[in-house]
Structures are given as C-alpha cells and as structure tokens.
Amino acid sequence: MAISPLFAAGLATILSAQSEDAGGDRPRVNTRMHGAAAGASAPNPDSIVVPETLSGPAYFGQIAFEDSCASCHGENGAGGTGKGPPLVHPIYEPGHHPDGAFLRAATTGVQSHHWNFGDMPPVEGITEDTVALIATYIRELQRANGIE
C-alpha cells in the first residue's frame, strides 16, 4: 500500500515539529511553505561570520541591535535565546523579508508565522531611522554568511 505524497509531507511536518519541541536540532522553518533554503536550521551562534569592518550605518546599526534586539534575536542575529528567531537565516533574505518588514515588525509588532517563539511586540521607542541602521547591519551580516 503506497502512502500519498500529501500524507507523507504532513507526517514529515508533524515529526519535524515534534523534534523541535523535544529540543532536538536547532529550530527550522516549514519548507513546504517557504522553500528548501528556508528549512536550514538556525545557525550555531558561534558559526556566524562577522565582517572585519562594517559600513558606517551598519556600525551604528550594530550598536542599536545590541541595545534593542539581541536579547531576543541573539548576538549577531544568530538567535539561540529561546525568545526570537535568528535573523541571519535564509528566511530573512531581502527577497522574502525586505527592510520594510523589519520596520513593521519593530514598530508595530508581528504575529508569529515562521517560528514558534510567539508574537513579537513592538519595540518601545524605536524609530524608523534606527530600524534602517539595524537593517543595514543585519544585511551586512547576512551577506557575510552567504545570504543574498
């Protein structure tokens, strides 16, 4: 008796979610919805490549990120805090999450839709200019880690 592809995909999704909940591998995104690259596990925070030099805006974005974002999204956007997803991950590449998505998430909050960390509340007191600097920093980190 053959298993239908739809049933097999659903079973794989359930088993994957169970292994995440069991603390197995690093968190993953649903690949059926977002493609194979999105299914990459969250990076090991120690594996993130940080550019030797950042542009001026990215330098100030790093300072703002460390102050406003790292407690949830991890050092250098690698995640690993248990409170928010890694931003140095293929799901956040510019074609899927443009800089405006970072602005909306930071200023108005966002419902959880890729990861199981819960909804992101707005970041109190954050400005558009600050989010633009943070996005520049994240994009430079992403490029240094092969995410275009």
C-alpha positions as CSV (number, residue, x, y, z in Angstrom):
1,M,0.0,0.0,0.0
2,A,1.5,3.3,-1.1
3,I,1.5,6.5,1.1
4,S,0.1,9.5,-0.7
5,P,2.7,12.4,-1.1
6,L,0.4,14.8,0.8
7,F,0.1,12.4,3.8
8,A,3.9,11.9,3.8
9,A,4.5,15.7,3.7
10,G,2.1,16.2,6.5
11,L,3.6,13.4,8.6
12,A,7.1,14.8,8.0
13,T,5.9,18.3,9.2
14,I,4.4,16.8,12.3
15,L,7.6,14.8,13.1
16,S,9.8,17.8,12.4
17,A,7.7,19.9,14.8
18,Q,7.9,17.2,17.4
19,S,11.7,17.0,17.2
20,E,11.9,20.8,17.6
21,D,9.6,20.6,20.7
22,A,11.8,17.8,22.1
23,G,14.8,20.1,21.9
24,G,16.5,18.1,19.1
25,D,18.0,20.0,16.3
26,R,18.2,23.8,16.1
27,P,14.8,25.3,15.1
28,R,13.6,25.1,11.5
29,V,11.1,26.8,9.3
30,N,8.4,25.0,7.4
31,T,9.9,24.2,3.9
32,R,6.6,23.4,2.3
33,M,5.6,27.0,2.7
34,H,8.9,28.7,2.1
35,G,11.2,26.5,0.0
36,A,14.2,24.4,0.8
37,A,16.7,27.2,1.8
38,A,14.2,28.3,4.4
39,G,14.5,24.9,6.0
40,A,18.0,25.4,7.1
41,S,18.4,25.0,10.8
42,A,19.0,28.1,12.9
43,P,22.8,28.8,12.9
44,N,25.0,27.9,15.8
45,P,25.7,31.4,17.2
46,D,29.5,30.6,17.2
47,S,29.4,30.0,13.4
48,I,28.2,33.4,12.4
49,V,30.8,35.2,10.3
50,V,31.0,38.9,11.3
51,P,32.6,41.2,8.8
52,E,36.0,42.6,9.9
53,T,34.7,46.1,9.0
54,L,31.1,47.3,8.8
55,S,29.9,50.3,6.9
56,G,29.2,53.4,9.0
57,P,25.4,52.9,9.1
58,A,25.9,49.1,9.9
59,Y,28.3,50.0,12.7
60,F,25.6,52.2,14.3
61,G,23.1,49.6,13.5
62,Q,25.1,47.0,15.4
63,I,25.1,49.2,18.5
64,A,21.3,49.7,18.2
65,F,20.8,46.0,17.5
66,E,22.7,45.0,20.6
67,D,20.7,47.5,22.7
68,S,17.2,46.8,21.3
69,C,17.2,43.4,19.6
70,A,19.9,41.0,20.7
71,S,18.1,39.9,23.9
72,C,15.6,38.1,21.7
73,H,17.4,37.6,18.3
74,G,20.8,36.7,19.8
75,E,24.3,38.1,19.4
76,N,24.9,39.0,15.8
77,G,21.4,38.0,14.9
78,A,22.1,34.3,15.4
79,G,19.1,33.5,17.6
80,G,19.7,31.0,20.4
81,T,18.0,32.9,23.1
82,G,14.7,30.9,23.0
83,K,12.9,34.2,22.7
84,G,13.2,35.1,19.0
85,P,14.3,33.7,15.6
86,P,17.8,34.1,14.1
87,L,17.9,37.0,11.6
88,V,21.0,35.6,9.9
89,H,18.9,32.9,8.2
90,P,17.7,32.4,4.6
91,I,14.0,33.1,5.5
92,Y,15.0,36.7,6.2
93,E,16.8,37.2,2.8
94,P,15.8,40.6,1.2
95,G,13.5,39.0,-1.4
96,H,11.3,37.4,1.2
97,H,11.6,39.9,4.1
98,P,12.5,43.3,2.7
99,D,13.8,46.0,5.0
100,G,10.2,47.3,5.4
101,A,9.3,44.0,7.1
102,F,11.9,44.8,9.8
103,L,10.4,48.2,10.1
104,R,6.9,46.9,10.5
105,A,7.9,44.2,13.0
106,A,9.9,46.7,15.1
107,T,7.4,49.5,15.1
108,T,4.0,47.7,15.2
109,G,4.9,44.1,16.2
110,V,4.2,41.0,14.2
111,Q,2.3,37.7,14.6
112,S,4.4,34.6,14.8
113,H,4.3,32.9,11.4
114,H,7.6,31.3,10.6
115,W,8.9,30.2,14.0
116,N,7.3,29.1,17.3
117,F,8.6,31.9,19.5
118,G,5.3,33.7,19.9
119,D,4.3,37.1,18.6
120,M,6.8,39.9,18.5
121,P,5.6,43.0,20.3
122,P,6.6,46.5,19.1
123,V,9.9,47.7,20.3
124,E,9.2,50.6,22.6
125,G,10.8,53.9,21.5
126,I,12.3,52.6,18.3
127,T,12.4,55.0,15.3
128,E,12.4,54.4,11.5
129,D,15.9,55.8,11.3
130,T,17.2,53.3,14.0
131,V,15.5,50.4,12.3
132,A,17.1,51.4,9.0
133,L,20.5,51.3,10.6
134,I,19.7,47.9,12.2
135,A,18.5,46.5,8.8
136,T,21.8,47.7,7.3
137,Y,23.7,45.8,10.0
138,I,21.6,42.6,9.5
139,R,22.0,42.8,5.7
140,E,25.8,43.1,6.0
141,L,25.8,40.1,8.4
142,Q,23.6,38.1,6.0
143,R,25.9,38.8,3.0
144,A,29.0,37.8,5.1
145,N,27.1,34.5,5.7
146,G,26.1,33.8,2.1
147,I,22.5,35.1,2.4
148,E,21.8,37.5,-0.5
